[in-house]
Amino acid sequence: MRENVLRGSGKRANAEGYRVGGKTGTAEKVVNGRYARHSLLNSFLSVFPTDDPQYVVLITLDEPQRVEATNYNSTAGVNAAPTVGKVVARIAPILGVPPKLGETASRFDAKRSATY
């Protein structure tokens, strides 16, 4: 899940120092028995801190609007993910989770090659 925030569709969920991990989800809603391409339900399910998971945050957005700030994109990676990042950055200090700033990358953040 951390890899998705570092290098995948959830990269906008990163909250500096809090090691957020998560997964995006964009689904078309069913309208009149058919999938509606422009009627979406977006979500981002996250955990933090990923090196010692303590908290889960789920953000769900019903029919997000296409706006200029997201290049008129309405996927979860451009709206639900950054919302999670902002929520984590705001609640982590309240929950007593200290940020890890200026430290070396943890084993979850370090680049590594796949081995088979």
C-alpha positions as CSV (number, residue, x, y, z in Angstrom):
1,M,0.0,0.0,0.0
2,R,2.9,2.3,0.7
3,E,4.2,1.7,-2.8
4,N,0.9,2.9,-4.3
5,V,1.3,6.2,-2.5
6,L,5.0,6.6,-3.4
7,R,4.8,5.6,-7.0
8,G,1.2,4.7,-8.0
9,S,-2.3,6.1,-8.4
10,G,-2.3,7.2,-4.7
11,K,0.7,9.5,-4.8
12,R,-1.4,12.5,-4.0
13,A,-2.3,11.0,-0.6
14,N,1.3,11.4,0.7
15,A,1.3,13.4,3.9
16,E,4.9,14.5,4.6
17,G,6.4,12.5,7.5
18,Y,3.4,10.2,8.2
19,R,4.1,7.3,5.8
20,V,0.6,6.9,4.4
21,G,-0.3,3.8,2.4
22,G,-3.5,3.1,0.5
23,K,-5.5,2.1,-2.5
24,T,-7.6,4.1,-4.9
25,G,-11.0,3.0,-6.2
26,T,-13.0,4.5,-9.0
27,A,-16.4,2.9,-9.9
28,E,-19.1,3.8,-12.3
29,K,-22.5,3.9,-10.6
30,V,-25.5,2.0,-12.0
31,V,-28.2,4.4,-13.3
32,N,-31.4,2.8,-14.8
33,G,-29.8,-0.6,-14.9
34,R,-26.6,0.6,-16.8
35,Y,-23.2,1.8,-15.8
36,A,-23.1,5.6,-16.1
37,R,-19.6,6.7,-17.3
38,H,-19.9,10.2,-15.8
39,S,-21.6,9.1,-12.5
40,L,-18.7,8.0,-10.3
41,L,-18.1,6.8,-6.8
42,N,-14.5,7.3,-5.7
43,S,-12.7,6.1,-2.6
44,F,-9.3,5.9,-1.1
45,L,-8.7,3.4,1.7
46,S,-5.5,4.2,3.7
47,V,-3.4,3.1,6.7
48,F,-0.8,5.1,8.6
49,P,1.9,4.9,9.6
50,T,2.8,2.1,7.3
51,D,5.8,0.9,9.3
52,D,3.5,0.4,12.3
53,P,-0.1,0.7,11.2
54,Q,-2.3,2.2,13.8
55,Y,-5.1,3.9,11.9
56,V,-7.3,3.4,8.9
57,V,-8.9,6.3,7.0
58,L,-11.5,5.8,4.3
59,I,-12.6,8.7,2.1
60,T,-15.5,8.2,-0.3
61,L,-16.7,10.8,-2.7
62,D,-20.1,10.5,-4.5
63,E,-20.1,11.9,-8.0
64,P,-16.9,14.1,-7.8
65,Q,-17.0,17.1,-10.1
66,R,-14.6,17.5,-13.0
67,V,-12.7,20.8,-12.3
68,E,-9.8,22.6,-13.8
69,A,-7.5,21.9,-10.8
70,T,-7.6,18.2,-11.7
71,N,-7.4,18.7,-15.5
72,Y,-11.1,17.8,-15.5
73,N,-10.3,14.3,-14.3
74,S,-12.6,12.7,-11.7
75,T,-10.7,9.6,-10.6
76,A,-10.0,8.7,-7.0
77,G,-6.3,9.5,-7.5
78,V,-7.0,13.1,-8.1
79,N,-9.7,13.8,-5.5
80,A,-10.1,11.1,-2.8
81,A,-6.4,10.5,-2.4
82,P,-5.4,14.1,-1.8
83,T,-8.3,14.4,0.6
84,V,-6.8,11.5,2.7
85,G,-3.4,13.2,2.7
86,K,-4.9,16.4,4.1
87,V,-7.0,14.5,6.7
88,V,-3.9,12.5,7.8
89,A,-1.8,15.6,8.1
90,R,-4.5,17.2,10.2
91,I,-5.4,14.3,12.5
92,A,-2.0,12.6,13.0
93,P,-0.8,15.2,15.5
94,I,-4.1,15.1,17.4
95,L,-3.7,11.3,17.6
96,G,-0.2,11.6,18.9
97,V,1.5,10.2,15.8
98,P,4.8,12.2,15.4
99,P,6.0,12.9,11.9
100,K,9.3,11.3,10.8
101,L,11.0,14.2,9.0
102,G,14.6,14.3,7.8
103,E,15.2,10.7,8.6
104,T,16.6,8.1,6.2
105,A,14.0,6.2,4.2
106,S,12.4,3.3,6.0
107,R,12.4,-0.2,4.5
108,F,9.0,0.6,3.0
109,D,10.2,3.8,1.2
110,A,13.5,2.5,-0.1
111,K,13.8,1.5,-3.8
112,R,14.2,-2.2,-4.3
113,S,14.3,-4.6,-7.1
114,A,11.9,-7.5,-7.4
115,T,13.5,-10.9,-6.8
116,Y,12.1,-14.1,-8.1
